[in-house]
Amino acid sequence: MRMSKPELENLEIAMKDIQETLNKLWKGCVVKPFGSVVTKLALKSSDLDCIVDVRPPEDPIQCVEKAFHFLSNTETQFQVVSKKTHTKVPCMRIFHKGMNKYCDISFSSPIAVEVASLFAYLLDIDKTRSLALLLKYWSKVHKIAGTQLLPNSALTILLIVFLQRENILPPIAMLQKNVPPVMMDGWNVAFERINYESNTTKSIYQLLGEFFEFYSEFKFVNLLISPYLGGFVDRKCFSNINTVPPEFELYEERNATGDRGTIAVQGCIVCVQCPFDHSRNIAIAVKPPLAHRIIQCFREAAASYRKYPKHDFLKSILNVYESNNTRQFNQGAGRMRGGRRGRLPQKARKDRRSGYIV
């Protein structure tokens, strides 16, 4: 299930290859990993996520266009797959031929690197990493998290907030309380790695089952999920700057000066707040069909927890049967992610047929 040490070492080589190749465009650029490689949640199917730090900074969209054109017209070990320039974080996807691995590259949002560092710290506490790995594998089996689905980071935050409410993990506000702020893109990314001890006596089995039970009944359309507070906030509070909870002082200050937009709480079913950038809804791209599918998966897993004994629970939630609704959703998602962009390597062509490529 998890990536082996040699596979992780291959990702490090791929990262060095990316840096060496892009140094031909931006001398001195630095490639920084984030995501599952940093948090140690990488599965065998996981991609490499990295940010390219260009100095002096350039417009992220122009960087994507420039790199996309260069890699499309230069003989390298990379195959260009796709690009996204009309999203909040412009990015591109390439395929490393030698490593047989996809790489997602962006040129902005350095906060993602800091979030990965925060996650790595939190996942080391108590049973959190084991739970996160089980959830990630479960989400892959049911095809609800990953590329163009629910972001893996959003699923991790759902777990983090659940465990914060169980007093197994500290809220981010507590971790930032006694350390000087470190500002990045106008947000405080500093946090203290305190020796936080949980007094829970619950097993991984109990916590996983209760996680599913909790979110199977959760009012997603009404509540914002906030790891900063370690809980939930009525979305209506963020519909007007005058009703934002006082704990979000920096959010209020930035919006009072017009420096940053408000978090998207309208027109979406799932609202998951970034732990540092409080104006960002990580799950903003989750459309209603996928959101309903995610909630249904939570309900089915919760029902299995109540129905099956401990030794059969995992087997039951990882046993996938495709109902008509699931089949229609997966076929529709495949059509949305389809489209030809030139002939790709065999693995890439196979994943395109599976609906993983734009």
GIDA-V737561 format. One record per residue. RES is the residue in one small letter. PSI is psi in radians with two decimals (none if undefined). Layout:
# GIDA-V737561
RES,PSI  RES,PSI
This chain:
# GIDA-V737561
m,-0.93  r,2.74  m,2.45  s,2.93  k,-0.78  p,-0.63  e,-0.69  l,-0.66  e,-0.62  n,-0.63  l,-0.63  e,-0.68  i,-0.74  a,-0.67  m,-0.71  k,-0.66  d,-0.70  i,-0.80  q,-0.76  e,-0.71  t,-0.81  l,-0.28  n,-0.30  k,-0.38  l,-0.77  w,1.66  k,2.26  g,0.04  c,2.66  v,2.28  v,2.18  k,2.26  p,2.72  f,-3.07  g,-2.61  s,-0.43  v,-0.69  v,-0.71  t,-0.10  k,0.58  l,0.23  a,2.18  l,3.00  k,-0.45  s,-0.01  s,2.59  d,3.01  l,2.16  d,2.27  c,2.72  i,2.37  v,2.04  d,1.87  v,2.28  r,2.27  p,2.72  p,2.50  e,2.88  d,2.19  p,-0.66  i,-0.77  q,-0.61  c,-0.77  v,-0.82  e,-0.75  k,-0.81  a,-0.68  f,-0.79  h,-0.74  f,-0.84  l,-0.44  s,-0.39  n,0.25  t,2.45  e,1.89  t,-3.10  q,0.12  f,2.52  q,2.16  v,2.34  v,-0.95  s,2.95  k,2.67  k,1.98  t,-0.05  h,0.48  t,2.94  k,-0.63  v,1.68  p,2.41  c,3.00  m,2.73  r,2.32  i,2.89  f,2.09  h,1.94  k,-0.75  g,-0.66  m,-0.15  n,0.82  k,2.44  y,2.58  c,2.18  d,2.15  i,2.34  s,2.88  f,0.29  s,-2.96  s,0.99  p,-0.24  i,-0.50  a,-0.61  v,-0.72  e,-0.64  v,-0.74  a,-0.66  s,-0.70  l,-0.82  f,-0.75  a,-0.70  y,-0.85  l,-0.64  l,-0.31  d,-0.17  i,2.20  d,-2.23  k,0.23  t,-0.80  r,-0.70  s,-0.75  l,-0.76  a,-0.69  l,-0.76  l,-0.75  l,-0.72  k,-0.75  y,-0.76  w,-0.76  s,-0.57  k,-0.71  v,-0.70  h,0.03  k,0.89  i,-0.19  a,2.56  g,-2.71  t,2.16  q,0.40  l,-2.65  l,2.16  p,2.45  n,-0.62  s,-0.58  a,-0.73  l,-0.70  t,-0.69  i,-0.65  l,-0.75  l,-0.79  i,-0.82  v,-0.67  f,-0.79  l,-0.50  q,-0.70  r,-0.40  e,0.04  n,0.48  i,-0.52  l,2.61  p,2.60  p,2.67  i,-0.57  a,-0.67  m,-0.68  l,-0.38  q,-0.09  k,-0.70  n,0.37  v,2.56  p,2.48  p,2.54  v,1.93  m,2.35  m,2.13  d,0.53  g,0.07  w,2.61  n,2.05  v,0.13  a,2.57  f,2.63  e,2.28  r,1.29  i,2.74  n,1.44  y,2.18  e,2.31  s,2.49  n,0.25  t,2.49  t,0.08  k,2.52  s,2.94  i,-0.71  y,-0.83  q,-0.81  l,-0.70  l,-0.79  g,-0.72  e,-0.54  f,-0.86  f,-0.72  e,-0.74  f,-0.89  y,-0.23  s,-0.40  e,0.11  f,2.45  k,1.32  f,-0.69  v,-0.28  n,-0.39  l,2.53  l,2.31  i,2.03  s,1.85  p,-0.39  y,-0.79  l,-0.35  g,0.63  g,-2.54  f,2.64  v,2.41  d,2.21  r,-0.52  k,-0.47  c,-0.49  f,0.05  s,-0.24  n,2.28  i,-0.42  n,-0.20  t,0.15  v,2.35  p,2.48  p,-0.39  e,-0.39  f,0.98  e,-0.76  l,-0.67  y,-0.77  e,-0.76  e,-0.78  r,-0.67  n,-0.49  a,-0.52  t,0.02  g,0.35  d,-0.36  r,2.55  g,2.91  t,2.76  i,2.50  a,1.83  v,-0.15  q,2.62  g,0.28  c,2.64  i,-0.66  v,2.26  c,1.85  v,1.99  q,2.40  c,2.44  p,-0.42  f,-0.92  d,1.66  h,-0.03  s,0.03  r,2.18  n,1.88  i,-0.46  a,0.37  i,-0.52  a,-0.05  v,1.95  k,2.83  p,-0.79  p,-0.75  l,-0.73  a,-0.77  h,-0.64  r,-0.74  i,-0.83  i,-0.70  q,-0.66  c,-0.69  f,-0.76  r,-0.71  e,-0.70  a,-0.68  a,-0.69  a,-0.67  s,-0.65  y,-0.68  r,-0.49  k,-0.74  y,2.62  p,2.92  k,-0.81  h,-0.22  d,-0.13  f,-0.92  l,-0.76  k,-0.64  s,-0.66  i,-0.29  l,0.06  n,1.90  v,2.21  y,2.47  e,1.85  s,3.02  n,-0.73  n,-0.75  t,-0.75  r,-0.75  q,-0.69  f,-0.84  n,-0.67  q,-0.70  g,-0.72  a,-0.67  g,-0.71  r,-0.70  m,-0.56  r,0.07  g,-2.98  g,2.45  r,2.45  r,0.67  g,2.84  r,2.28  l,2.94  p,2.83  q,-0.77  k,-0.71  a,-0.69  r,-0.69  k,-0.76  d,-0.50  r,-0.73  r,-0.49  s,-0.15  g,0.38  y,-0.18  i,2.46  v,none
